[in-house]
Amino acid sequence: MKIHAFAGKEVPASKELTPDLDTIISEVSRYYEIRPTTLKAVRRGFENNEPRDVAMYLIRSMRSEPLMRVGAGFGLNRYSSFSSAVVRVKLKLQNDRKFKNRFEWIKNNILKGQTKTP
């Protein structure tokens, strides 16, 4: 396994397989049959926006992106808005088996699409 130096730290080669933002957005959009622009749109007063929450959670968990950076990509300018979406997904994953199955299906499809380049 290759080890790369990054800002004074060693990063395992598996980091190279991290899905890019577009791949995550595309797969979530495809599953929920919505456009990526719809997924990223701010919809005030719309409590249950599962596709958007799932996309933000996957980007955060799969890419370890800073919250504010991911939030900005979704038109959020407050840390708390993004944090709330992450909490909603975590709770649903624990309490809703059907949601967990949907979530795992999306995540697995994202991971299937990742290939290691030499």
Secondary structure as UniProt FT lines:
FT   STRAND          3..6
FT   TURN            7..8
FT   STRAND          9..12
FT   HELIX           13..17
FT   HELIX           21..32
FT   HELIX           36..40
FT   TURN            44..45
FT   HELIX           50..63
FT   HELIX           67..73
FT   TURN            74..75
FT   HELIX           79..95
FT   HELIX           97..112
//
